[in-house]
Amino acid sequence: MGSVMSLFPSKMSKEELETTLTKAKEIASSTPVIVFSKTYCGYCTRVKQLLTQLGATYKVIELDVESDGSKIQSALAEWTGQRTVPNVFIGGKHIGGCDTVVEKHQGGKLVPLLTDAGAIADK
């Protein structure tokens, strides 16, 4: 089994990876909820719809639209071990993908996370 980096067609130097990783970490911590997404991804749409239904404030980075989207996705894979989208962060912490977000919601754990992060106002 190769490294995670070998799964991506774009080859980045170590310096480029570190720069992109820093950017990804800054994005993830810059807002209460961030969804790294792709415009054509049904799982991404599902997560965005759920967050919208819950009234959460969130930011979306569409990796297929960003000029350095593939680099960001590679850096996220290196950082989180998750190479797929959506890649969701709440309160600067990596949550996971669609299944994890939906499971947290069904288990009653998503709204408290969103509230603690300041993405949903206390009612």
Number of C-alpha atoms within 10 A of each C-alpha: 4 6 8 14 16 11 12 15 10 11 13 15 9 9 9 13 19 13 14 21 21 14 13 19 17 12 18 22 15 13 18 23 26 24 25 25 27 21 13 10 12 14 16 23 16 16 22 20 12 16 22 12 9 15 14 19 16 18 16 16 18 18 20 15 12 12 9 11 18 16 23 23 24 26 27 23 19 16 14 12 12 18 19 16 21 29 24 23 23 24 20 18 15 17 17 19 22 22 13 14 22 16 12 16 17 10 10 11 13 20 18 15 19 23 17 15 17 17 22 19 12 9 4
